[in-house]
Amino acid sequence: MYKSSLELVTNRVPSLLPRPSAEPAARSPMKLIALQLLLWHSTLWILQTTAPLALALDLPQNFLLKCLEQVRKIQADSTALQEKLCATHRLCHPEELVLLGHSLGIPQARLSRCSSQTLQLMGCLDQLHRGLFLYQGLLQALAGVSPELAPTVDLLHLDIADFATNIWQQMEDLGVDPAVKPTQGTMPTFTSAFQRRAGGVLVASNLQSFLEGAYRALHYLAEA
């Protein structure tokens, strides 16, 4: 008698399935090492992706929101200074004054510890405070730039001082304020009205770049 089609298919199914390996995967040293490396990398990735959130939890949300508001206020003050220097003295192109900036010795503040890729919370706060302290000194060096610009410079100096105080108080609350307060270092000496006005454009331009970095870091922490 011929077997039915169903019997033929049923009998052939086992031969189509893969045969189990003679040596279980768990007994292979190379596979064990590969599995351990995979687990290690997975754990490291989880720690890296959750680190910013853990850092942000150390900072009160109201502090971060206040800092963001202060940054926007100082940006507006700095823009007003640049616009007035442009309208009154035709100093409208900071990039054309870069060489003069080097000769005048105008320093710039860095925020290398505030990058979202390598953010170091305490180091970032310290760099923010030091940078604001530096720009307070630079604005003091601009005193007497011109009578019509004096109110704008004074307001900018006051807002920066308030921001720096806010940062310092938060560092004190966290118990991480530096033992030694930052120093402003050597400030540029302006020997002419043109140098002082050109210095004002460069200081305002450098301050804008500094504030953009500060805003990105603070916004990153606020959203974490």
TAZIMO-V857902 format. One record per residue. RES is the residue in one small letter. SS is DSSP state (@ for helix, = for strand, . for the rest). NEAR is the number of other C-alpha atoms within 10 Angstrom. Layout:
((RES/SS/NEAR) (RES/SS/NEAR))
//
This chain:
((m/./3) (y/./5) (k/./7) (s/./8) (s/@/8) (l/@/8) (e/@/9) (l/@/11) (v/@/10) (t/@/9) (n/@/9) (r/@/10) (v/@/9) (p/@/10) (s/@/8) (l/@/7) (l/./8) (p/./7) (r/./8) (p/./7) (s/./7) (a/./6) (e/./8) (p/./8) (a/@/11) (a/@/10) (r/@/9) (s/./10) (p/@/10) (m/@/11) (k/@/12) (l/@/13) (i/@/11) (a/@/11) (l/@/12) (q/@/12) (l/@/12) (l/@/12) (l/@/12) (w/@/11) (h/@/11) (s/@/11) (t/@/11) (l/@/11) (w/@/12) (i/@/10) (l/@/12) (q/@/11) (t/@/10) (t/@/11) (a/@/13) (p/@/20) (l/@/15) (a/@/13) (l/@/15) (a/@/18) (l/./12) (d/./11) (l/./17) (p/./11) (q/@/14) (n/@/10) (f/@/15) (l/@/20) (l/@/14) (k/@/12) (c/@/20) (l/@/20) (e/@/14) (q/@/20) (v/@/22) (r/@/14) (k/@/16) (i/@/21) (q/@/20) (a/@/14) (d/@/21) (s/@/25) (t/@/17) (a/@/17) (l/@/23) (q/@/22) (e/@/16) (k/@/17) (l/@/21) (c/@/16) (a/@/11) (t/@/11) (h/@/12) (r/./10) (l/./20) (c/./17) (h/./14) (p/@/20) (e/@/12) (e/@/12) (l/@/15) (v/@/15) (l/@/10) (l/@/16) (g/@/20) (h/@/10) (s/@/9) (l/@/18) (g/./14) (i/./18) (p/./18) (q/./15) (a/./17) (r/./16) (l/./20) (s/@/14) (r/@/19) (c/@/25) (s/./15) (s/./14) (q/./9) (t/./10) (l/./19) (q/./16) (l/@/18) (m/@/16) (g/@/15) (c/@/20) (l/@/24) (d/@/23) (q/@/20) (l/@/25) (h/@/22) (r/@/22) (g/@/23) (l/@/26) (f/@/21) (l/@/21) (y/@/24) (q/@/19) (g/@/17) (l/@/23) (l/@/20) (q/@/13) (a/@/17) (l/./24) (a/./15) (g/./14) (v/./22) (s/./14) (p/@/9) (e/@/12) (l/@/19) (a/@/15) (p/@/12) (t/@/16) (v/@/23) (d/@/16) (l/@/14) (l/@/24) (h/@/21) (l/@/14) (d/@/18) (i/@/25) (a/@/17) (d/@/14) (f/@/22) (a/@/21) (t/@/15) (n/@/16) (i/@/22) (w/@/21) (q/@/12) (q/@/16) (m/@/18) (e/@/11) (d/@/11) (l/@/12) (g/./9) (v/./14) (d/./17) (p/./11) (a/./6) (v/./6) (k/./12) (p/./14) (t/./10) (q/./16) (g/./9) (t/./12) (m/./16) (p/./18) (t/./14) (f/./16) (t/./9) (s/./10) (a/@/13) (f/@/13) (q/@/17) (r/@/21) (r/@/22) (a/@/27) (g/@/28) (g/@/26) (v/@/27) (l/@/24) (v/@/23) (a/@/25) (s/@/19) (n/@/18) (l/@/20) (q/@/18) (s/@/15) (f/@/21) (l/@/23) (e/@/13) (g/@/17) (a/@/24) (y/@/20) (r/@/15) (a/@/21) (l/@/22) (h/@/15) (y/@/18) (l/@/22) (a/@/19) (e/@/11) (a/./14))
//
